[in-house]
Amino acid sequence: MYIRMAVTMIIALYSSRVLLKTIGVEDFGIYNVVGSIISLVSMVQFFLSSSTQRFLNYEMGKKNNDRLQLIFNMSIVINVIISILFVVIVEIVGYYFFNYKINIAPDRFYAAKWVFQLSVISAVVMIMTAPYDALVIAHEKINFYAFISVLKNLLSLFIIFLVSYGSFDRLIFYAFLLLVVQLVVRLISSIYCKNNFPESLYKKCWDNKMFRDLFSFAGWQLLGTSAYNVTQSGLNLLFNVFGGPVVNAARGISYQINTAIYQFTNNVNVAITPYSIKATAEGDKDKLLRMFYFSSKSLFLITFCVSVPIIYLAEDILKLWLGTVPEYTVGFVYIVLACSLIRSVHSPLDVIFKSVGRIKQYQITEGIVLSMTLLASYILLKYGMSVYIAFSSMIFFESLNLFLIIFLADKIVGIGLKIYIKKVLLTMIVCSIVALGGYEVKNILNNYCLSFLIVIIVDLIACFYVCKFSLEEIDRSILIKIKRSVIKVF
């Protein structure tokens, strides 16, 4: 998984540089506002996949392997229904946006419409790939999961080079080739699953209760996921209306960095989900909570150690990466990384709700709170506030959402609120204070070489604090075993 992460991160970062150079800042901004539906659905695809995976792993934990095919077939039907609803809603919103709100040059209007429609088709293909992703992860075939991710990124990079040699409109051609990549990934995933998992072969079967349970679970999960993604896409549209394509380009670049960091944490999340769901199916709550606390601290520490160098050296990294850095980009990177640090402990909370199958209150809470970011940003921009202030409101609502779902997790699952505050939230606060102190020292010294040294010191202090004061004895023993294994390899 981490080999996959390293390769995909390098490809993703390099692809942004090449794409920006190939199609230009304005078209890059247009794609990020019109074609952002792809990034929106990539998250929807993940959560649809994890919903199916939850039921597959639960039945595996109960040793009910004969029900796996039924779950897979039901998930296919549900994803078809969601695809139809998705297309209807997005086309209505797209019609309104293109006719009344879009802020792009008139000569690029035609290209933007083509990109939008091609992105809708790509999104449907991604949604229909979700059940196959669920099978792969549920069976813990991480090697294939890593392979398909690397292949997708390599193909995405390859098509950027193709675009530069094409005689068509480069923006439209790029969107079309992305659709081809999605179709190739869908074909490979389905062939692999049909050759390795008997339950992926379609068989006419139906179970009303299973359909209701799956649809209800996927529906509630989709509510929370959609609230987050609709908010992000809505912010993109707002920034287009109030700031134009340059602001969209800056935001798109900042989220490229956020996606790269997400790769680090997602590796842990993919591994812990099947383990936690099986522990719940076996009735072992202690095992579930041990993994919950360990993954919460691990995910925050990983995100922190990766984010600190980027925050401290943002301007230099962006210049090295992009050459020409669009306006607003550095400030947007700071805001997005602050949200990433808050959201780093969100995944274990999401997993623990899914493991026990109690997600209704959690998703309603998350849907309401995260949607308020869009309303707050609109009000701030309407009254003349800068895009920085509007975008920063996301930090407040991410924090509010985290505190509310922590209390909800304690009420529904019984995670132990005092222990969570001591072991997780206190760790986040201490590490953040150390990072802010280090940042001030870096600014005072204003020395490029010393900045690297300060980054290393801050990350080492965070690692020492977590290992010494936050991890349990059993967690430290696991880390010692991992260390010995690594030493043996080298």
ABEGO torsion letter per residue (X at the ends): XAAAAAAAAAAAAAAAAAAAAAAEAAAAAAAAAAAAAAAAAAAAAAAAAAAAAAAAAAAAAAGBAAAAAAAAAAAAAAAAAAAAAAAAAAAAAAAAAAAAABBBBAAAAAAAAAAAAAAAAAAAAAAAAAAAAAAAAAAGBAAAAAAAAAAAAAAAAAAAAAAAABABBAAAAAAAAAAAAAAAAAAAAAAAAAAABAAABBBBBBBAAAAAAAAAAAAAAAAAAAAAAAAAAAAAAAAAAAAEAAAAAAAAAAAAAAAAAAAAAAAAAAAAAAAAAAAAAAGBAAAAAAAAAAAAAAAAAAAAAAAAAAAAAAAAAAAAAAGBBBBGAAAAAAAAAAAAAAAAAAAAAAAAAAAAGBAAAAAAAAAAAAAAAAAAAAAAAAAGBBAAAAAAAAAAAAAAAAAAAAAAAAAAAGAGAAAAAAAAAAAAAAAAAAAAAAAAAAAAAGBAAAAAAAAAAAAAAAAAAAAAAABBAAAAAAAAAAAAAAAAAX
